[in-house]
Amino acid sequence: MKNIEEFVKIFKALSDPQRIRILKLLEIQPFCVCEMASILGLAPSTISSHLSILKEAGLIFDHKEHRWVSCYLNRTTRNSQVQAMIAYLETQCNRDPVILSDREKAKQISRTTFSVG
């Protein structure tokens, strides 16, 4: 087991329903903040705060691609605790009505509808 602080960060990151929704979205594909805000109906600043917590826990990472900063589920981590939590989460909540609704909304999202300034 890694140190206890890392373990607690992971569980704290997973303790919020909005962060679970974000992780479930990122199972589908990478998204930027504006896309997630549109899908989840949350302010971009709220999404960014949640992403910071998820990133600190090692559950996600981001990557700049041209003018977009996309967030990814961290499936390539070497941290076995993060690997285990991501694998477990991928098997959970898949029939939850909120998650299903988010996934339907995600199908309608196109980056061409968002302008970066």
N, C-alpha and C positions, 0 to 999 in steps of 0.2 A: 504494500500500500504506500502510495506517495504520502507526503505530509498532510496532516489533518486539515490545514487551511485550504489546500487545493480541493480536497474532498467537499468541504463546506461550501466553497465558491460554486461548485457544480450544482449542489443541491439547492442553494439559494437561487441560482439562475433558473432552475427548473421549478421553482415554487410559485411562479406567477402564470396565470392562464394566458396572458397576452404573449409572454415569451414562448410558451408551448405552441401557440398559434404560429408565431414567427418560425420556430423550428420546423413545424409541420409544413409550412409553405416552402421552406428551403429544401425540404426533401424532394420537391418537384423539380426545382431549378433555382439558379441564383436570381435574386431580385435586388433592386436598389431601394433606398428609403422611400422615394416617392411612389414607387409601385406598391410597396408594402402598406404605406399609408392609405392608398386608394383601396386596396383589398380589405384591410382590417378596419377601416373607418376611424383611424387614430391620427393625431397630429404628427407631422414629421419629427418634431422635437421629442415626442413621446416614444416614437419608434427608435430614434437615435439613442435615447436613454436605455431602452431595453437592449439594443444591439451592443452597447458598451458593456453591459453586465454579461451578456452571452459571450462576447469576445474575451473578456477578462477571465471567464471560466474555461475558455478554450473550446467552446462548443461551435463557434463560427469563426470565420476570418473574412476579410474583405480584400478586394482586388480592383484597382482602377483599370478600366477598359475604355480607352478613348475618353469620352466625356462623362462616362458613368462609373460610379463606384458600386460594384456588385458585392453582395454578401453571399457567402457559401456555407453550407453545413460542413463542419470540419471532419470529413470522413477519413482524411489521410493522417490524422494525428498519431503520434507515437504514445500518447498518454492512454494507458489501458482503461482508466476510469472513464475518460471521455468517450473512448470507443464503445465501452459497455453501455453507457447511458444513451448514446446515439442509436446503437443497435436496438436497445430496449424500446426507446421512444418510437422507432420506426414500426414497431409491432403494435403500438397502442393508439387509441383514439381515432383510428381510421374510419370508424362509422359514426363518430360524433357529428351531430348536425351542424355545429359551428365550423368544424374542420371541413366537412363536405361543402358547406356554403363558401368558405374561403377558397377552396380549390376550384369551385365553379367560377367565382369572381376572377381568379387568377387566369383562367382561360380567356377572359375578355380583355386582359391587360396587354397593351402594346406600348413600347417605349416611344414610339413616334407621336403618341398623344401627350407626352410630357416634354416641356422645353427646359433646357438647362441654360441658365443664364449668363 
